[in-house]
Amino acid sequence: MNQIMSQGSEEFRTTKEELAEIVEKLQTRRFAEEVDFIESKGGDEYILKGIQANAAEGIRTTDVERRKSFFGSNQNGQNEMKSYLSLWRIALEDVPLQVLLALCIVGIIGEYFTSDNTLKSSAEYIGLILTILLLSFLTGVRNGDSEKEFIKIRSSGEIKKQYKVIRDGSLQKVSADDLVVGDVMKLDEEIEIPVDGYVIEAHELTVDDPSIAGESKRVSKATLADCISKRNTLKSQGIIKDVTAVPSPVLVSGSKVVSGDGLLVVIAVGSNSSLGKISAILDEYEDSTQLQEKVEQIAVKYGKISILATFLTLLLLIFHFVVDLFAGGKLNPRVLPNIIRCFISTASLLVTIIPDSLSITVVMSIAFCARNLAKHNILVRKKKACEKLAETNNILIEKTGVLSTQQGTKNTLRPGSKVMIRLLKDAGIRVRIVTNEAKSSGILTAIESGISNDPNSLSAIGGSELQQLSGGLICKKYKIEKCSCPSDPYEAVVRKRPIRVDTVKDKESFEQIADKLDVLYESRPEQTDILISGLKERGDVVTVLGSQSLKKADLGIVLNDTASEVAVSSAGIIILDNNLSSVMKAVLWSRNIIESVKRVVQFQSTVILVVSICSVTSAGFIKQPIFRPIHMLWINALSDTIASYFLVNKHPREIGILQSKPQSQNAEIISDKMNLNIYGQTFYQVIVILFLIIKGELLCPEFGKELANDNEPSHRLTFVFAAFVMMTLANLINSLEIGDRKQILSDLTSNPILLPILVGIICIQFAIVEFGGRLFGCHPNGLTIRQWVICFTLGAIGLRLSLILKLIPEPVSYTHLTLPTIYSV
């Protein structure tokens, strides 16, 4: 056995696909199918020779990279950061952008054959191409920065364990990330297997195997020879259909050694292992948050508006083009360039108003939240954690280990306990204490911590009593306490069955208890689960602050000094400095995620509606788009990448956010107050723009009746472009505050980067108009000082309009509960 295969430089005989087939036969076994398969292929020699493994010496360290190259790495593929070049390429895969690029190239070719001065007439096309390349790169950088943050979040959730392996003839310790196919790994009690493996030595080896269906997953593992012997014995007795009767020589990743010891040879790692394949499915589920789903619904709605506006604009432009084409009885020689301009204009319109990046706003907001919480020693481990904390309206706090550091009734409370509970209550969150201690201990802690000042008003119940009165938990599907439904997500994916959903048996009795309950005492974890499941079933979002029942809750928060390794692995947030005031910081920043998304939605909705309405109208009345294609791309950069960054990076205000009820998980993102701002600003901007197009000479007599000359940049439309951007900037500032607060300008100081971004946008806009010329679709003379003053005045009016709109009361259904007391976190 020990000398079955010496390592060489020749190619591996067995592929990762063939090795995966072995694991698959174990996962679908009815008796001993994987044993039969390995035996038919040649037994131990088939595997060990095929992957060039040496049971005695292990692999050579110098051979690790070759094995990674052929069989793959055991690192989490989602934690591999893409290069900015790759992200740029991905951004350029956007279909509207590709169409626009292609049209620009065709346009340049058309100008070459029809224009006397190709360079001059193609200047705007060249500017478009350069702008597209620049903006797509900025999009890639934005997405890359958010991706970096989430790689940190995923990595923080992985506990880097060391495993004993034989390499270069000696026993060494390597991390799970460094394990490769062919490694000989030592098996001891309690270790979790991070790879798929083949047992080559076993001493009474028993594991908890998630790949085996059934109530008890503890199964025996043995060498192939022992497995064959057991199989033959059972067959001779007529037993051929028992899943666990024959031990298996194959171990799947995710298994845990219960007893015994042995050696295994690694046969699959990373995304090729069973755990890797299942993790990819679970990660995809984890990465999709409810907030993102809501935002995507909004994106679909505005996407339909965008497509309709683009289609109508194109239809009107082509109609006027066809009419003008035959005007005067002769064919216009610039047919090709003009028709190309029609398509380029509508393609750039679609790029600008299609809300394809709204969902990235959620990612940016969560990344910004996680980054700032890390500065306060708060570690976010799961993407959904902050969103769930923002929606939390019930929090269960464990007495021992959180509110106090030891058991009994005479111990003092942890510093900050009273302040935390007071602030949680002010934030509209119902606070309950859970303890495994006696009733007197739980009630005393509740009084001392400030949950209630009156012992007579406190409602307390024991865990056993809660279980008895509520009937406990039953399977929602089968209505029984014990069922065959898998309760673990990993097992559910392996067995391809829906995960078990618990429900309280007697809901009416539970409701009567839960409405008043302050303290759950003498409670075991399964009894705490009853309270959590019942609360969630009636629509509450439940966070547990402690170490028990974290998986059952919507979110688990643990303190670093008292949390076990199991609790840490289940938690969504870890308080590293064990300071309870950090819980309120986490609530503050988490609620700011929803506020940030709302700010971006409100702003981008206005831009989409204004540009859509004005584009269709201008195509109908003045026979040309209101904005040049390159203007559209600048508006897209402003409303998409720059505005998202600007609005997401506003720091939260303690006053207001921590004095309002948590938003319901079923609430719409766009409130009535937001709609009022969206439609109010849209109406104002559309009226102003249409006036400037139709009767602009009343405001600026120097325009006369001029609009355009053979698609030359127009002085009037250059002015309209500048005026629109100024009004959009004003609305950007307005969107920093989506509520009734009127001190909008003070929000610019919440983060030192906001004001420089605003100044930078104004400077770029000024440079485009004054120095961009034909390359940037602007009139060569730019604007006068008087015209710039008018543009800024129109923006200032937009700011004043926002204050007026805030005076209009919001319907009661959306009004936040504002409390008079202000506390500092």
ABEGO torsion letter per residue (X at the ends): XAAABBBBABBBABBAAAAAAAAAAAAABAAAAAAAAAAAAGEAAAAAAAAGBBAAAEBBAAAAAAAAAAAEBABBAAABBBBAAAAAAAAAABAAAAAAAAAAAAAAAAAAAABABAAAAAAAAAAAAAAAAAAAAAAAAAAAAAAAAAAAAAAAABBBBBBBBBBGGBBBBBBAAABBBGBBBBBBBGBBBABBBBBABBBGBBBBBAABBEABABBBBBBAAAAAAAAAAAAAAGBAABAAABBBABBBBGBBBABEBEBBBBABBEAABAAAAAAAAAAAAAABBAAAAAAAAAAAAAAAAAAAAAAAAAAAAAAAAAAAAABGGBBBAAAAAAAAAAAAAAAAAAAAABBAAAAAAAAAAAAAAAAAAAAAGBBBABAAAAAAAAABABBBBBABGAABABBEAABBBBBGAAAAAAAAAAAGBBBBBBBABBAAAAAAAAAAAGABABAAABBBBBAAAAAAAAGEBBBAAAGBABBABBABAAAAAAAGBBBBBBBBABAAAAAAAAAABABBBGBBAAAAAAAAAAAAAAGBBBBBBEABGAAABABBBBBAAABBAAAAAABABBBAAGBAAAAAAAAAAAAAAAAAAAAAAAAAAAAAAAAAAAAAAAAAAAGBBABBAAAAAAAAAAABAAAAAAAAABBBBABGAAABBBBBAABBABBAAAAAAAAAAAAAAAAAAAAAAAAAAAABAAAEABABBGGBBBAAAAAAAAAAAAAAAAAAAAAABABABABAAAAAAABAAAAAAAAAAAAAAAAAAAAAEAAAGBBAAEBBAAAAAAAAAAAAAAAAAAAAAAABBBBAAABBBBBABBBBX
